[in-house]
Amino acid sequence: MRSSERKRELRRRRHRARKIGVFARKLEKATVSEKGLIAEKLRALTPGGEEVIRRWELVKR
């Protein structure tokens, strides 16, 4: 029996939150090129990736 769409949605949301936490920890020691890779992964991970990138100041204005 399939789980409800709401449960799947919550599972995806929690996974994204965990991944964003991992990226936040890695960002502390990241070089400039690694920051670029983290920004790319954030864009692919979540629709709100651009907002996270702006908040973390990963791109120059």
Phi and psi in degrees as a GROMACS rama.xvg file:
@    title "Ramachandran Plot"
@    xaxis  label "Phi"
@    yaxis  label "Psi"
@TYPE xy
-79.877  148.299  ARG-2
-79.4756  163.062  SER-3
-71.072  156.802  SER-4
-61.4  -34.1911  GLU-5
-61.7298  -42.3678  ARG-6
-64.4122  -41.3831  LYS-7
-64.7328  -40.4953  ARG-8
-60.6562  -44.7234  GLU-9
-64.2036  -40.2201  LEU-10
-62.2429  -43.4914  ARG-11
-63.3787  -42.4189  ARG-12
-62.8067  -43.5253  ARG-13
-65.926  -38.3511  ARG-14
-63.75  -44.4405  HIS-15
-60.8402  -41.9403  ARG-16
-62.3111  -41.5077  ALA-17
-64.9409  -42.4403  ARG-18
-65.3715  -39.1538  LYS-19
-64.0151  -37.4939  ILE-20
-62.8471  -40.1441  GLY-21
-62.899  -45.3862  VAL-22
-63.4386  -36.7818  PHE-23
-62.9929  -41.2604  ALA-24
-67.3539  -41.167  ARG-25
-68.7706  -26.6684  LYS-26
-65.8983  -28.5144  LEU-27
-60.2858  -36.7652  GLU-28
-108.188  8.50719  LYS-29
-76.4597  145.38  ALA-30
-82.4475  178.223  THR-31
-62.6487  -43.833  VAL-32
-67.9578  -35.8814  SER-33
-66.6968  -34.7084  GLU-34
-63.2474  -37.1967  LYS-35
-63.7842  -41.1953  GLY-36
-65.5814  -40.0705  LEU-37
-62.8333  -40.7657  ILE-38
-62.1851  -42.4861  ALA-39
-61.8071  -43.4813  GLU-40
-65.7733  -36.4003  LYS-41
-65.2353  -39.7397  LEU-42
-61.6042  -38.7825  ARG-43
-76.3792  -28.1803  ALA-44
-74.7836  -42.1752  LEU-45
-142.918  147.649  THR-46
-62.9451  -26.85  PRO-47
-91.1607  20.1339  GLY-48
-60.5924  -38.7643  GLY-49
-62.5242  -38.4872  GLU-50
-65.0009  -42.1426  GLU-51
-63.7586  -41.8207  VAL-52
-62.5571  -42.8458  ILE-53
-64.4595  -42.6546  ARG-54
-62.8555  -39.7087  ARG-55
-84.6138  -2.72657  TRP-56
56.3218  49.558  GLU-57
-85.8478  -17.6092  LEU-58
-116.731  146.227  VAL-59
-80.1913  144.898  LYS-60
